[in-house]
Amino acid sequence: MTRISTSLGIFALAALAGCTSEPVDNVQQRAENASGQIEQRADELEAEADNRTLNAAATLENQAKALELEGNEAAPANSVSNETTNAQ
């Protein structure tokens, strides 16, 4: 019985020895590659967010200028109306 257990143990160790694990250097290289890809994607996302923010700010500035021009065009008519109303 002991011989069978010993034989099975040796066979199991031999089988495990045949299963080569990935070298540590390869794992480290894959981790560094993944880290580099993550950093690159983070930079891309940051640039995209900055671009969207700048575009949104430009749109709001244009809308503000348009409203200001509208207000400036409407102001003289209102002031004439107010002067006429005050004179009566």
MIDOSE-1310 file (N, C-alpha, C; in nm, 2 decimals, decimal comma, always signed):
residues 88
mtri	+0,08/-0,12/+0,00/+0,00/+0,00/+0,00/+0,09/+0,13/+0,00; +0,19/+0,12/+0,08/+0,28/+0,23/+0,08/+0,35/+0,25/-0,05; +0,38/+0,14/-0,12/+0,45/+0,15/-0,25/+0,36/+0,22/-0,35; +0,23/+0,19/-0,34/+0,13/+0,25/-0,44/+0,12/+0,40/-0,41
stsl	+0,11/+0,43/-0,28/+0,10/+0,57/-0,25/+0,23/+0,65/-0,29; +0,34/+0,59/-0,27/+0,47/+0,65/-0,31/+0,47/+0,66/-0,46; +0,43/+0,56/-0,53/+0,43/+0,56/-0,67/+0,34/+0,67/-0,73; +0,22/+0,68/-0,67/+0,13/+0,78/-0,71/+0,18/+0,92/-0,68
gifa	+0,24/+0,94/-0,57/+0,30/+1,06/-0,53/+0,41/+1,11/-0,63; +0,49/+1,01/-0,67/+0,60/+1,04/-0,76/+0,54/+1,07/-0,90; +0,44/+1,00/-0,94/+0,37/+1,02/-1,07/+0,31/+1,16/-1,07; +0,25/+1,20/-0,96/+0,18/+1,33/-0,95/+0,29/+1,44/-0,96
laal	+0,40/+1,43/-0,89/+0,50/+1,53/-0,90/+0,56/+1,54/-1,04; +0,58/+1,42/-1,10/+0,63/+1,42/-1,24/+0,53/+1,49/-1,33; +0,40/+1,47/-1,31/+0,30/+1,54/-1,39/+0,30/+1,69/-1,37; +0,31/+1,73/-1,24/+0,32/+1,87/-1,21/+0,45/+1,93/-1,27
agct	+0,55/+1,86/-1,27/+0,68/+1,91/-1,32/+0,67/+1,94/-1,47; +0,59/+1,86/-1,54/+0,56/+1,88/-1,68/+0,48/+2,00/-1,71; +0,41/+2,05/-1,62/+0,33/+2,17/-1,63/+0,42/+2,29/-1,60; +0,47/+2,35/-1,70/+0,56/+2,46/-1,68/+0,48/+2,59/-1,66
sepv	+0,51/+2,66/-1,56/+0,45/+2,78/-1,53/+0,51/+2,89/-1,62; +0,44/+3,00/-1,64/+0,49/+3,11/-1,72/+0,60/+3,18/-1,64; +0,71/+3,21/-1,72/+0,82/+3,27/-1,65/+0,78/+3,40/-1,59; +0,85/+3,44/-1,48/+0,82/+3,56/-1,41/+0,84/+3,68/-1,50
dnvq	+0,95/+3,68/-1,58/+0,98/+3,79/-1,66/+0,86/+3,82/-1,76; +0,81/+3,71/-1,81/+0,70/+3,73/-1,91/+0,57/+3,79/-1,84; +0,55/+3,75/-1,72/+0,43/+3,81/-1,64/+0,46/+3,95/-1,62; +0,58/+3,99/-1,58/+0,62/+4,13/-1,55/+0,60/+4,21/-1,68
qrae	+0,64/+4,16/-1,79/+0,64/+4,23/-1,92/+0,49/+4,25/-1,96; +0,41/+4,15/-1,94/+0,26/+4,17/-1,97/+0,20/+4,27/-1,88; +0,24/+4,27/-1,75/+0,19/+4,37/-1,66/+0,23/+4,51/-1,70; +0,35/+4,53/-1,74/+0,40/+4,66/-1,78/+0,33/+4,70/-1,91
nasg	+0,31/+4,61/-2,00/+0,24/+4,64/-2,12/+0,09/+4,69/-2,09; +0,03/+4,61/-2,00/-0,11/+4,65/-1,97/-0,11/+4,78/-1,90; -0,01/+4,81/-1,81/-0,01/+4,94/-1,74/+0,01/+5,05/-1,84; +0,10/+5,03/-1,94/+0,12/+5,13/-2,05/-0,01/+5,16/-2,13
qieq	-0,08/+5,05/-2,16/-0,20/+5,07/-2,23/-0,31/+5,14/-2,15; -0,31/+5,11/-2,02/-0,41/+5,18/-1,93/-0,37/+5,33/-1,93; -0,25/+5,36/-1,91/-0,20/+5,50/-1,90/-0,24/+5,57/-2,03; -0,21/+5,51/-2,15/-0,24/+5,57/-2,28/-0,39/+5,60/-2,29
rade	-0,47/+5,50/-2,25/-0,62/+5,52/-2,26/-0,67/+5,63/-2,16; -0,60/+5,64/-2,05/-0,64/+5,75/-1,95/-0,61/+5,88/-2,01; -0,49/+5,89/-2,08/-0,45/+6,02/-2,15/-0,55/+6,05/-2,26; -0,59/+5,95/-2,34/-0,69/+5,97/-2,44/-0,82/+6,02/-2,39
leae	-0,87/+5,96/-2,28/-0,99/+6,00/-2,21/-0,98/+6,15/-2,16; -0,87/+6,18/-2,10/-0,85/+6,31/-2,05/-0,85/+6,42/-2,16; -0,79/+6,38/-2,27/-0,78/+6,48/-2,39/-0,93/+6,49/-2,44; -1,00/+6,38/-2,45/-1,14/+6,39/-2,50/-1,23/+6,47/-2,41
adnr	-1,21/+6,46/-2,28/-1,29/+6,54/-2,18/-1,25/+6,69/-2,20; -1,12/+6,71/-2,21/-1,08/+6,85/-2,23/-1,14/+6,91/-2,35; -1,14/+6,84/-2,46/-1,19/+6,88/-2,59/-1,34/+6,91/-2,58; -1,41/+6,82/-2,51/-1,56/+6,84/-2,50/-1,59/+6,96/-2,41
tlna	-1,50/+6,98/-2,31/-1,52/+7,10/-2,22/-1,50/+7,23/-2,29; -1,39/+7,23/-2,37/-1,36/+7,35/-2,45/-1,47/+7,38/-2,55; -1,52/+7,27/-2,61/-1,63/+7,29/-2,71/-1,76/+7,35/-2,64; -1,79/+7,29/-2,53/-1,91/+7,33/-2,45/-1,89/+7,48/-2,41
aatl	-1,77/+7,51/-2,36/-1,75/+7,65/-2,32/-1,76/+7,75/-2,44; -1,71/+7,71/-2,55/-1,71/+7,79/-2,67/-1,86/+7,81/-2,71; -1,94/+7,71/-2,71/-2,08/+7,72/-2,74/-2,15/+7,81/-2,65; -2,12/+7,80/-2,52/-2,19/+7,89/-2,42/-2,15/+8,03/-2,44
enqa	-2,02/+8,06/-2,47/-1,97/+8,19/-2,50/-2,04/+8,25/-2,62; -2,06/+8,17/-2,72/-2,13/+8,22/-2,84/-2,27/+8,25/-2,81; -2,34/+8,17/-2,73/-2,48/+8,19/-2,70/-2,49/+8,32/-2,61; -2,39/+8,34/-2,52/-2,39/+8,46/-2,44/-2,38/+8,58/-2,52
kale	-2,29/+8,58/-2,62/-2,27/+8,69/-2,71/-2,39/+8,72/-2,79; -2,46/+8,61/-2,84/-2,58/+8,63/-2,92/-2,69/+8,70/-2,83; -2,70/+8,65/-2,71/-2,80/+8,71/-2,62/-2,77/+8,86/-2,59; -2,64/+8,88/-2,57/-2,60/+9,02/-2,54/-2,63/+9,11/-2,66
legn	-2,60/+9,06/-2,78/-2,64/+9,14/-2,90/-2,79/+9,16/-2,91; -2,86/+9,06/-2,88/-3,01/+9,07/-2,88/-3,05/+9,18/-2,78; -2,99/+9,17/-2,66/-3,03/+9,27/-2,56/-2,99/+9,41/-2,60; -2,88/+9,43/-2,66/-2,83/+9,56/-2,71/-2,92/+9,61/-2,81
eaap	-2,97/+9,53/-2,90/-3,06/+9,57/-3,01/-3,20/+9,61/-2,95; -3,24/+9,54/-2,85/-3,37/+9,56/-2,80/-3,37/+9,68/-2,70; -3,26/+9,71/-2,64/-3,25/+9,82/-2,54/-3,29/+9,95/-2,59; -3,24/+10,00/-2,71/-3,29/+10,13/-2,75/-3,44/+10,14/-2,78
ansv	-3,50/+10,04/-2,83/-3,64/+10,04/-2,85/-3,71/+10,05/-2,72; -3,67/+9,98/-2,62/-3,73/+9,99/-2,49/-3,71/+10,13/-2,42; -3,59/+10,18/-2,44/-3,57/+10,31/-2,38/-3,65/+10,42/-2,45; -3,68/+10,41/-2,58/-3,76/+10,51/-2,65/-3,90/+10,49/-2,60
snet	-3,95/+10,37/-2,58/-4,08/+10,34/-2,53/-4,10/+10,40/-2,39; -4,00/+10,38/-2,31/-4,00/+10,43/-2,17/-4,00/+10,58/-2,17; -3,93/+10,65/-2,26/-3,93/+10,79/-2,26/-4,06/+10,84/-2,30; -4,12/+10,78/-2,40/-4,26/+10,82/-2,45/-4,36/+10,80/-2,34
tnaq	-4,35/+10,69/-2,27/-4,45/+10,67/-2,16/-4,43/+10,77/-2,05; -4,30/+10,80/-2,02/-4,28/+10,90/-1,91/-4,32/+11,04/-1,95; -4,31/+11,07/-2,08/-4,35/+11,21/-2,12/-4,50/+11,22/-2,11; -4,58/+11,12/-2,12/-4,72/+11,13/-2,12/-4,77/+11,15/-1,99
